[in-house]
Amino acid sequence: MAGLLLGPLVRYVDEDSATVWVETGRPCVVEVVCEGGAGRGTAHTWQIAGHHYALVTLVGLRPGTTIPYRVLLDGHQVWPSPDDRYPPSSIRTLPAPGDDAPLQVAFGSCRWAAPPSDASHDPVGPDALDTLATRIAADPGGERPDVLLLLGDQVYADHTSEAIRRWLAARRDLRQPPGGQVADFEEYTRLYYESWLDPDVRWLLSNVPSCMIFDDHDVIDDWNTSEAWQERMRATPWWEERVLAGLMSYWVYQHLGNLSPAELMADPLFAQVRKAGDGTALLREFVAQADADPAFTRWSYRRDLGRVRLLMVDTRASRVLPEDRRAMLDEREWAWLRKQAQDGPGGYDHLLIGASLPWLLPHAIDDVERWNAALCAGERGPRWARIAEKLRQRGDLEHWSAFPRSFQALTELVAEAGAGPDAPATVCVLSGDVHHAYVAEPLWPEGGQQPDARVLQLTCSPVHNSVPASIKLGFRFGWSGAGRRVGRWFARHARVGRQGRIEPASIDWRKTGGPWFGNQLMTLTLRGRGASVRLDQARRGADGEPRLEPALDTEINTEVGTPAGP
């Protein structure tokens, strides 16, 4: 009899349809059956590298309802199990158009898998996703996010746990590169098992729809930092298999679930893989072309959640790395992003841009990254360019400000999307990566285009990871006045803005909340044209039990020119 290895994960959900993802132990027919005959979907599994998967589509669901469901493999129920201690899993559809129900969007990034044993010995503290699951399970009819945005580093291919390293050591010689890091598709599957078989997280993902995008650790730290970095990695004997396995596993475990039923129906690769039964060769060829040419495919995607538009942006695989054309996104990706932001004027009340890397950083870090970009471009000659490239790779200097033209392009896109009589109430850039949380707001120059929307940078990470004291001090300094003065010195050294090759940012910004450190999730609540933001931190109480405690809970005033934070 077929068994359920991983899942179910509720992925796409709208007013009347949903998709549910599973991994099974052998080929079978997967059924998802909603309680009371509210809906049913069936799919045959398909195979990648000896593993069996299915993505089941359900249609004809009722808007604004919470529907318990079961999963059957070849007619035998495998979810929920008879001894399950959690409430039944359910699918909650979006409300019908015109319904004024609020939409809750929770987001975060950087989740190092929790130890599978006693969580009280977790060296990095309570897992925010585990803690969210515990809170929802204790009150199934209470508050829960309508969608969960996981903004990168869902797995850590380059920082594996002790349990994974023991498994790797039984499989190959860890004295040979890449050592204790994962090397191929089979090893990637172990990362997903470790992360998504965590009982609390497994139950959470079986209930709350999720949207995902990769960041560097899903493949390797500082993935696609620069052309020199890429050339160095491609020269190693193990890199090709690693990056192809990373993209293959991302397509299977994360990307497919981001797509709507209509997009899945129109996806030629998905159709070919299902028809072939074993799609390993097809998928491998596809990701090899994607790695070689950023314009070959698009990992970014759009989701409309009622009158809230979400644009999830790939800031890793779509990079253009030659120094004279360096860009965060290739031209086709930029054209797609602009079109989605402008499509249907007046068609949405809020625009959310999900980008794993923050647009607005602490000022000192922004200035240092622009300084580094100028030196790498040759502003101070070849010797400084070589030094700067080493610093870029060692210091993780590869955010939006390290791609100054792309920073400016995103700034202009945000301003255009937020301007005009049909502008949304808010334009929020949602990010993670930097292991702290904060709220920042751009200050638009007088005489330039002034958005009518309230524009915010909302950053939240990690979900579950450590933050060394040195990093905390560095980010606090980066936001300080002294840090800003140091950053300006770096900018002057690189001739930034003085007829040099790199222009300074065309806007200023202010931090209106934070920085906060710890394992945390941020939640936007959107109702009509109103909005509020809350930051919950996972902390252990006096009784030793983890709970989510609010560090920020405030309304967002959608009138431009009023404070955004506390």
C-alpha positions as CSV (number, residue, x, y, z in Angstrom):
1,M,0.0,0.0,0.0
2,A,1.3,3.5,-0.9
3,G,2.3,5.7,2.0
4,L,2.4,9.5,2.5
5,L,6.0,10.6,2.8
6,L,5.6,14.3,2.9
7,G,2.6,16.7,3.0
8,P,-0.1,17.4,2.4
9,L,0.7,21.1,1.8
10,V,-2.1,23.4,0.9
11,R,-0.5,25.7,-1.7
12,Y,-2.7,27.8,-4.0
13,V,-6.1,28.9,-2.7
14,D,-8.5,31.5,-4.2
15,E,-12.3,32.0,-3.9
16,D,-13.3,28.6,-5.4
17,S,-10.2,26.5,-6.1
18,A,-7.2,25.1,-4.4
19,T,-4.1,22.9,-4.9
20,V,-2.7,20.3,-2.5
21,W,0.9,18.9,-2.9
22,V,2.1,15.5,-1.6
23,E,5.0,13.2,-1.9
24,T,4.2,9.5,-1.7
25,G,6.3,6.3,-1.3
26,R,5.3,4.7,-4.6
27,P,3.2,5.4,-7.7
28,C,-0.5,5.8,-6.9
29,V,-3.7,7.8,-7.3
30,V,-4.0,10.7,-4.9
31,E,-7.5,11.9,-3.8
32,V,-8.3,15.0,-1.8
33,V,-11.8,14.8,-0.5
34,C,-13.5,17.7,1.3
35,E,-16.0,17.1,4.1
36,G,-19.7,16.9,3.1
37,G,-19.1,16.6,-0.6
38,A,-17.9,20.2,-0.8
39,G,-15.1,19.2,-3.3
40,R,-12.9,16.5,-4.5
41,G,-9.7,16.3,-6.6
42,T,-7.8,13.4,-8.1
43,A,-4.3,13.1,-9.6
44,H,-1.8,10.4,-10.6
45,T,1.7,10.7,-9.2
46,W,4.7,11.5,-11.4
47,Q,8.3,10.7,-10.7
48,I,11.6,12.6,-10.3
49,A,14.8,10.8,-9.5
50,G,12.9,7.8,-7.9
51,H,10.5,10.0,-5.8
52,H,6.8,10.2,-6.4
53,Y,4.8,13.5,-6.3
54,A,1.3,14.8,-7.0
55,L,-0.3,18.2,-7.1
56,V,-4.1,17.8,-6.7
57,T,-6.4,20.5,-8.0
58,L,-9.8,21.1,-6.4
59,V,-12.4,23.3,-8.1
60,G,-16.0,24.4,-7.4
61,L,-15.3,25.3,-3.7
62,R,-17.5,27.8,-2.0
63,P,-16.0,31.2,-1.3
64,G,-15.3,32.2,2.3
65,T,-15.6,28.8,3.8
66,T,-13.4,26.6,5.9
67,I,-13.6,23.0,4.6
68,P,-12.0,20.0,6.4
69,Y,-10.4,17.5,4.0
70,R,-8.9,14.0,3.8
71,V,-6.1,12.6,1.7
72,L,-6.5,9.1,0.2
73,L,-3.9,7.0,-1.7
74,D,-5.3,4.3,-3.9
75,G,-8.5,4.6,-1.9
76,H,-6.9,4.3,1.5
77,Q,-7.0,7.3,3.9
78,V,-3.6,8.5,4.9
79,W,-4.4,12.0,6.3
80,P,-5.4,12.7,8.9
81,S,-4.2,9.5,10.7
82,P,-6.4,7.9,13.3
83,D,-4.0,8.8,16.2
84,D,-3.4,12.4,15.0
85,R,-3.3,14.8,18.0
86,Y,-4.0,17.9,15.8
87,P,-7.4,19.2,14.7
88,P,-8.5,18.1,11.2
89,S,-6.7,19.9,8.4
90,S,-8.9,22.3,6.3
91,I,-8.9,24.5,3.3
92,R,-10.1,28.1,3.9
93,T,-11.1,29.8,0.6
94,L,-10.9,33.5,0.0
95,P,-14.2,35.5,0.4
96,A,-16.3,36.3,-2.6
97,P,-15.7,39.6,-4.4
98,G,-17.3,42.5,-2.5
99,D,-17.0,40.8,0.9
100,D,-15.2,43.2,3.3
101,A,-13.5,40.4,5.3
102,P,-9.9,41.2,6.3
103,L,-7.0,39.4,4.6
104,Q,-4.1,38.4,6.8
105,V,-0.7,37.9,5.1
106,A,2.1,36.5,7.3
107,F,5.7,36.5,6.1
108,G,9.2,35.7,7.1
109,S,12.4,34.0,5.9
110,C,15.4,32.0,7.0
111,R,14.2,28.9,8.7
112,W,16.9,26.5,9.8
113,A,15.1,23.2,10.5
114,A,14.2,22.6,14.1
115,P,15.8,19.6,15.9
116,P,13.4,16.7,15.8
117,S,13.8,15.8,19.5
118,D,13.3,18.0,22.6
119,A,12.6,21.5,21.4
120,S,13.7,22.9,24.8
121,H,17.3,22.2,23.8
122,D,17.0,24.1,20.5
123,P,20.2,26.3,20.5
124,V,18.5,29.1,18.4
125,G,15.3,29.4,20.4
126,P,11.7,28.6,19.6
127,D,10.7,28.2,15.9
128,A,8.2,30.9,14.9
129,L,6.4,28.5,12.6
130,D,6.2,25.8,15.2
131,T,4.8,28.4,17.6
132,L,2.3,29.7,15.1
133,A,1.1,26.1,14.5
134,T,0.6,25.5,18.2
135,R,-1.4,28.7,18.6
136,I,-3.7,27.9,15.7
137,A,-4.2,24.2,16.8
138,A,-5.2,25.4,20.3
139,D,-8.0,27.5,18.7
140,P,-8.8,26.2,15.2
141,G,-11.7,28.6,14.8
142,G,-9.7,31.6,15.8
143,E,-7.2,33.9,14.1
144,R,-4.9,32.5,11.4
145,P,-3.2,33.8,8.4
146,D,-5.0,33.6,5.0
147,V,-1.6,33.0,3.3
148,L,1.9,32.5,4.5
149,L,4.8,34.0,2.4
150,L,8.1,32.2,2.9
151,L,10.6,34.6,1.5
152,G,13.7,32.4,1.0
153,D,16.0,30.0,2.8
154,Q,13.3,27.4,3.3
155,V,16.2,24.9,3.5
156,Y,19.9,25.3,4.1
157,A,21.9,23.3,1.6
158,D,25.2,24.7,2.9
159,H,24.5,24.5,6.6
160,T,23.2,21.1,7.4
161,S,22.3,19.7,10.8
162,E,24.2,17.1,12.7
163,A,21.5,14.5,11.8
164,I,21.8,15.3,8.1
165,R,25.6,15.1,8.2
166,R,25.5,11.6,9.8
167,W,23.2,10.5,7.0
168,L,25.5,12.1,4.4
169,A,28.5,10.4,5.9
170,A,26.9,7.0,5.5
171,R,26.4,7.8,1.8
172,R,29.7,9.3,0.8
173,D,33.1,10.5,2.0
174,L,32.6,13.9,3.6
175,R,36.3,14.6,3.2
176,Q,35.6,15.3,-0.4
177,P,33.8,18.5,-1.6
178,P,31.2,19.6,-0.9
179,G,31.7,17.9,2.5
180,G,28.8,18.2,4.9
181,Q,26.8,20.2,2.4
182,V,24.2,18.6,0.1
183,A,25.5,17.4,-3.3
184,D,22.5,16.1,-5.4
185,F,18.8,15.8,-5.6
186,E,18.5,12.8,-3.2
187,E,20.3,14.8,-0.6
188,Y,18.0,17.8,-1.1
189,T,15.0,15.6,-0.4
190,R,16.5,14.9,3.0
191,L,16.5,18.6,3.7
192,Y,12.8,18.9,2.9
193,Y,12.0,15.9,5.0
194,E,13.8,17.3,8.0
195,S,12.2,20.7,7.6
196,W,8.6,19.8,6.6
197,L,8.2,16.6,8.6
198,D,8.5,18.7,11.8
199,P,5.0,17.7,13.2
200,D,3.9,21.3,14.0
201,V,5.1,22.7,10.7
202,R,3.6,19.8,8.7
203,W,0.2,20.5,10.3
204,L,0.5,24.2,9.7
205,L,1.4,23.8,6.0
206,S,-1.6,21.4,5.7
207,N,-3.9,24.3,6.7
208,V,-2.4,27.6,5.7
209,P,-1.8,28.3,2.0
210,S,1.8,29.1,1.2
211,C,3.7,31.2,-1.4
212,M,7.4,30.6,-1.6
213,I,10.5,32.0,-3.3
214,F,14.1,30.9,-3.0
215,D,17.1,32.8,-1.6
216,D,20.8,32.0,-1.6
217,H,20.9,29.2,1.1
218,D,18.3,27.2,-0.8
219,V,21.3,26.6,-3.1
220,I,24.4,28.1,-1.4
221,D,25.4,31.2,0.5
222,D,25.8,34.2,-1.7
223,W,24.4,32.4,-4.8
224,N,25.1,34.6,-7.9
225,T,26.9,37.4,-6.0
226,S,28.9,38.3,-9.0
227,E,30.4,37.1,-12.3
228,A,33.7,36.4,-10.6
229,W,31.9,34.3,-7.9
230,Q,30.0,32.4,-10.6
231,E,33.2,31.7,-12.6
232,R,34.9,30.4,-9.4
233,M,32.0,28.1,-8.5
234,R,31.6,26.7,-12.1
235,A,35.3,25.8,-12.0
236,T,34.7,23.3,-9.1
237,P,33.9,19.7,-9.9
238,W,30.9,19.5,-7.7
239,W,29.0,22.8,-8.4
240,E,27.1,21.8,-11.6
241,E,25.4,18.9,-9.8
242,R,24.7,21.0,-6.8
243,V,23.0,23.9,-8.6
244,L,21.0,21.6,-10.9
245,A,19.8,19.6,-7.9
246,G,18.9,22.8,-6.1
247,L,16.8,24.1,-9.0
248,M,15.2,20.7,-9.6
249,S,14.2,20.3,-6.0
250,Y,12.9,23.9,-5.9
251,W,10.7,23.2,-9.0
252,V,9.3,20.1,-7.3
253,Y,8.9,21.2,-3.7
254,Q,8.3,24.9,-4.0
255,H,7.7,26.4,-7.5
256,L,4.8,24.2,-8.8
257,G,2.7,25.0,-5.7
258,N,3.1,28.7,-6.4
259,L,1.1,28.4,-9.6
260,S,-2.7,28.7,-10.1
261,P,-4.6,25.8,-11.6
262,A,-4.8,27.7,-14.9
263,E,-1.1,28.3,-14.9
264,L,-0.4,24.6,-14.1
265,M,-2.7,23.6,-17.0
266,A,-0.7,25.9,-19.4
267,D,2.8,24.9,-18.1
268,P,4.4,22.8,-20.9
269,L,7.1,21.2,-18.6
270,F,4.5,20.1,-16.0
271,A,2.5,18.5,-18.8
272,Q,5.5,16.7,-20.2
273,V,6.6,15.5,-16.7
274,R,3.2,14.1,-16.0
275,K,2.9,12.4,-19.4
276,A,6.4,10.9,-19.2
277,G,5.8,9.4,-15.7
278,D,9.5,9.7,-15.0
279,G,10.4,13.4,-15.7
280,T,13.9,13.4,-14.3
281,A,15.7,14.0,-17.7
282,L,13.1,16.6,-18.8
283,L,13.5,18.5,-15.6
284,R,17.3,18.3,-15.5
285,E,17.5,19.7,-19.1
286,F,15.1,22.5,-18.2
287,V,17.0,23.7,-15.1
288,A,20.3,23.4,-16.9
289,Q,19.1,25.9,-19.5
290,A,17.6,28.1,-16.7
291,D,21.0,28.2,-14.9
292,A,22.8,29.0,-18.1
293,D,20.5,31.8,-19.2
294,P,18.5,33.9,-16.7
295,A,16.0,34.9,-19.4
296,F,15.2,31.2,-20.2
297,T,12.4,30.9,-17.6
298,R,10.7,33.0,-15.0
299,W,10.5,32.0,-11.3
300,S,8.7,35.1,-10.3
301,Y,4.9,35.0,-10.1
302,R,1.7,36.9,-9.4
303,R,-1.1,36.1,-7.0
304,D,-4.3,38.1,-6.7
305,L,-5.8,37.7,-3.2
306,G,-9.1,39.5,-3.7
307,R,-8.2,43.1,-4.1
308,V,-4.6,42.5,-2.9
309,R,-2.0,41.9,-5.5
310,L,1.1,40.0,-4.6
311,L,4.2,40.0,-6.9
312,M,6.9,37.5,-5.8
313,V,10.2,38.4,-7.3
314,D,13.2,36.1,-8.0
315,T,16.2,38.1,-6.9
316,R,18.7,35.2,-7.3
317,A,18.4,33.2,-10.6
318,S,17.4,36.1,-12.8
319,R,20.5,38.2,-12.1
320,V,22.6,39.6,-14.9
321,L,26.2,39.3,-13.6
322,P,28.7,40.8,-16.2
323,E,30.0,43.9,-14.6
324,D,29.1,46.3,-17.4
325,R,25.5,45.0,-17.5
326,R,25.1,44.1,-13.8
327,A,21.4,43.9,-12.8
328,M,19.2,42.2,-10.2
329,L,16.7,41.2,-12.9
330,D,17.1,40.6,-16.6
331,E,15.2,42.8,-19.0
332,R,12.4,40.3,-19.6
333,E,11.9,40.0,-15.9
334,W,11.7,43.7,-15.5
335,A,9.2,44.0,-18.3
336,W,7.0,41.3,-16.7
337,L,7.2,43.0,-13.2
338,R,6.3,46.4,-14.6
339,K,3.3,44.9,-16.5
340,Q,2.0,43.1,-13.5
341,A,2.3,46.2,-11.3
342,Q,0.4,48.3,-13.9
343,D,-2.1,45.7,-15.1
344,G,-5.7,46.7,-14.4
345,P,-5.6,50.2,-13.0
346,G,-7.8,50.5,-10.0
347,G,-8.0,46.7,-9.8
348,Y,-6.4,46.3,-6.4
349,D,-6.3,48.2,-3.1
350,H,-2.9,47.0,-2.0
351,L,0.3,46.0,-3.9
352,L,2.7,43.6,-2.1
353,I,6.1,43.0,-3.7
354,G,7.8,40.0,-2.2
355,A,11.5,40.1,-2.6
356,S,13.8,38.0,-0.4
357,L,16.4,40.9,-0.3
358,P,15.3,44.2,1.2
359,W,15.1,47.3,-1.0
360,L,15.7,49.8,1.8
361,L,18.6,48.8,4.0
362,P,20.3,50.5,7.0
363,H,21.9,53.6,5.5
364,A,25.5,52.7,6.3
365,I,25.1,49.3,4.6
366,D,23.5,50.9,1.6
367,D,26.4,53.3,1.2
368,V,29.0,50.5,1.7
369,E,27.3,48.4,-1.0
370,R,27.3,51.3,-3.4
371,W,30.9,52.1,-2.6
372,N,31.8,48.4,-3.3
373,A,29.8,48.4,-6.6
374,A,31.7,51.5,-7.8
375,L,35.1,50.0,-7.0
376,C,34.2,46.7,-8.6
377,A,33.1,48.6,-11.7
378,G,36.7,50.1,-11.8
379,E,36.1,53.6,-10.4
380,R,39.4,53.5,-8.5
381,G,41.3,51.2,-10.9
382,P,42.1,47.5,-11.3
383,R,43.8,47.1,-7.9
384,W,40.8,48.5,-6.0
385,A,38.5,46.4,-8.2
386,R,40.2,43.2,-7.1
387,I,40.1,44.2,-3.5
388,A,36.4,45.2,-3.7
389,E,35.5,41.9,-5.4
390,K,37.0,40.0,-2.5
391,L,35.1,42.2,0.0
392,R,31.9,41.8,-2.0
393,Q,32.1,38.0,-1.6
394,R,33.2,37.9,2.0
395,G,30.9,40.6,3.2
396,D,27.7,39.5,1.4
397,L,27.5,42.8,-0.4
398,E,24.9,41.8,-2.9
399,H,21.5,43.4,-2.0
400,W,19.5,45.9,-4.2
401,S,22.0,48.7,-3.3
402,A,24.8,46.6,-4.7
403,F,23.0,46.7,-8.0
404,P,22.5,50.5,-8.1
405,R,20.7,50.7,-11.5
406,S,18.3,48.0,-10.3
407,F,17.7,49.8,-7.0
408,Q,16.7,52.8,-9.1
409,A,14.5,50.8,-11.4
410,L,12.6,49.3,-8.4
411,T,12.3,52.8,-6.9
412,E,10.7,54.1,-10.1
413,L,8.4,51.0,-10.4
414,V,7.2,51.5,-6.8
415,A,6.6,55.2,-7.4
416,E,4.7,54.6,-10.6
417,A,2.6,51.8,-9.2
418,G,1.6,54.0,-6.2
419,A,0.7,57.1,-8.2
420,G,-2.5,58.4,-9.9
421,P,-6.2,58.5,-9.1
422,D,-6.5,54.7,-9.1
423,A,-3.4,54.1,-7.0
424,P,-3.6,51.4,-4.3
425,A,-3.7,52.5,-0.7
426,T,-0.4,50.9,0.1
427,V,2.7,49.6,-1.8
428,C,4.7,47.3,0.6
429,V,8.0,45.6,-0.2
430,L,8.1,42.5,1.9
431,S,11.6,41.1,2.6
432,G,13.7,38.9,4.8
433,D,17.4,37.7,4.6
434,V,19.0,40.2,7.0
435,H,18.2,38.4,10.3
436,H,16.3,41.3,11.9
437,A,13.0,43.0,11.5
438,Y,12.2,46.6,10.8
439,V,9.9,49.1,9.1
440,A,11.3,51.7,6.8
441,E,9.6,54.4,4.7
442,P,11.0,56.2,1.7
443,L,11.1,60.0,1.7
444,W,10.4,61.2,-1.8
445,P,12.3,64.3,-3.1
446,E,10.4,67.5,-3.6
447,G,9.6,68.2,-7.2
448,G,9.7,64.6,-8.1
449,Q,7.0,62.0,-8.5
450,Q,5.2,61.7,-5.2
451,P,3.2,58.4,-4.9
452,D,-0.4,58.7,-3.7
453,A,0.0,55.3,-2.0
454,R,1.7,54.7,1.4
455,V,5.0,53.0,0.6
456,L,6.8,50.9,3.1
457,Q,9.7,48.5,3.4
458,L,8.6,45.7,5.8
459,T,11.5,43.3,6.6
460,C,11.2,40.2,8.8
461,S,13.7,37.4,9.5
462,P,14.7,35.0,10.8
463,V,11.8,32.5,11.3
464,H,14.2,30.2,13.1
465,N,18.0,30.9,13.1
466,S,20.7,32.5,15.3
467,V,21.7,36.1,15.3
468,P,25.3,36.6,16.6
469,A,25.9,39.6,18.8
470,S,28.2,41.1,16.3
471,I,25.5,41.1,13.7
472,K,23.1,42.8,16.1
473,L,25.6,45.5,16.8
474,G,26.4,45.9,13.1
475,F,22.8,46.5,12.1
476,R,22.1,48.8,15.1
477,F,25.2,50.8,14.0
478,G,24.0,50.8,10.4
479,W,20.8,52.5,11.3
480,S,22.5,55.1,13.6
481,G,23.6,58.6,12.7
482,A,27.2,57.7,13.2
483,G,26.8,54.8,10.8
484,R,25.3,57.1,8.2
485,R,28.3,59.5,8.5
486,V,30.7,56.5,8.0
487,G,28.6,55.4,5.0
488,R,28.9,58.8,3.4
489,W,32.7,58.7,3.7
490,F,32.7,55.4,1.8
491,A,30.5,57.0,-0.9
492,R,32.9,59.9,-1.2
493,H,35.8,57.6,-1.6
494,A,34.2,55.8,-4.5
495,R,33.1,59.1,-6.1
496,V,29.4,57.9,-5.8
497,G,27.4,60.8,-7.3
498,R,30.4,62.9,-8.3
499,Q,30.4,62.2,-12.0
500,G,31.4,58.6,-11.1
501,R,30.0,55.4,-12.5
502,I,27.6,54.8,-9.7
503,E,24.8,57.2,-8.7
504,P,23.5,57.6,-5.1
505,A,20.0,56.6,-4.2
506,S,17.5,59.1,-5.7
507,I,15.4,58.9,-2.4
508,D,16.1,59.0,1.2
509,W,14.3,56.9,3.8
510,R,13.7,56.6,7.5
511,K,13.4,53.7,9.9
512,T,10.0,53.9,11.6
513,G,10.1,50.7,13.6
514,G,12.8,48.3,14.9
515,P,15.3,46.9,14.7
516,W,14.0,43.7,16.4
517,F,16.0,40.6,16.8
518,G,14.8,37.0,17.4
519,N,12.7,34.3,15.7
520,Q,9.7,36.2,14.3
521,L,6.9,36.5,11.8
522,M,5.3,39.7,10.5
523,T,1.6,39.9,9.6
524,L,-0.1,42.4,7.4
525,T,-3.9,42.7,7.9
526,L,-5.6,44.3,5.0
527,R,-9.3,45.3,5.0
528,G,-10.6,47.5,2.2
529,R,-8.1,50.3,1.9
530,G,-7.1,50.0,5.5
531,A,-4.0,48.2,6.8
532,S,-2.2,47.2,10.0
533,V,1.1,45.5,10.7
534,R,2.1,43.2,13.6
535,L,5.4,41.6,14.5
536,D,5.2,38.5,16.6
537,Q,8.3,37.0,18.3
538,A,8.6,33.4,19.4
539,R,9.7,33.4,23.0
540,R,9.6,30.8,25.8
541,G,7.3,31.8,28.7
542,A,7.8,31.3,32.4
543,D,6.2,27.9,32.1
544,G,8.8,26.9,29.5
545,E,6.3,26.8,26.6
546,P,6.9,28.9,23.5
547,R,4.4,31.5,22.5
548,L,4.1,34.4,20.1
549,E,4.5,37.8,21.7
550,P,3.8,41.0,19.8
551,A,6.7,43.4,19.5
552,L,4.8,45.7,17.2
553,D,1.1,46.1,16.5
554,T,0.0,49.3,14.7
555,E,-2.3,50.7,12.1
556,I,-0.8,51.9,8.9
557,N,-2.1,55.4,8.2
558,T,-2.6,55.4,4.4
559,E,-2.5,59.2,4.3
560,V,0.9,60.1,2.8
561,G,3.1,62.1,5.2
562,T,2.0,60.6,8.5
563,P,4.2,58.3,10.6
564,A,4.1,54.6,9.6
565,G,5.5,53.1,12.7
566,P,5.0,53.4,16.4
